Amino acid sequence: MQVFNVQGMSCGHCVKAITNAVQAKDPAASVRVDLAAKEVGVESALTSDQVIKAISEEGYAVTLA
């Protein structure tokens, strides 16, 4: 599982937006969002750069944890 620090997440809508963004690129991806820790865990065939790009396109600041 790859873990990313994501700034700007605050609610269920954010969780859904990030999950949908990653799963649009890899429908089989497993996405775990921890709003309190500002972390997103992704289990996917995507590279970390692809995941960062997908989340960034939703307007979030994201870095590899």
N, C-alpha and C positions, 0 to 999 in steps of 0.2 A: 504494500500500500504506500502510495506517495502522499505526503502531507504538505499542505500549503497554508501559509498565513494569508488571510484575506481581510482587508480593511473595508469598512463600509457596510458590513452585514448587520442587520438589526432586527429582522422579523421573518416570519414564515414566507413572505413573498420573496425575500432574498434567497432563502433556502431553495425554494422552487425554481427561481431564475437560474441559480448556479447549477442545480441538479439538471435542469433541462438543457442548459448550455453544454454541459459535459456529455450528457446522453445523446444530444443531437449529433455529436461527432463519433460517439461509441455507444450505441444503444444497450450494450451489455455491461456498461460501466456501473460499478457500485460507488455511490457517493455518500459520504457521512459528513454532516455539517455540525460543528460545535460553535454556536453563536457566541457563547460566553468566552471561549478561548480564542475566538476568531480564527478557527482552523477548519480546513476542509480536507478530508481524507478521500482519496480516489484510488480505486482498484480498477485498472483499465489497461488495455493494450496501447493506449495513447502514450506518447512521450510526455515528460514533464512540461516541455515547451508548448506542446499542443494543448495541454490542460490549462496552462497559464494564459495562452492566447484566447481560449474559449471563455474563460472567466473574465479576462480583461475586456473582452468585447461586450460584456454585460455592464461594464462601467465600474468594476471593482479593482482596487489596487491589490495585486497578488504577487507573492514571492514564494519560492520553495523554502519550506521550514527547515 
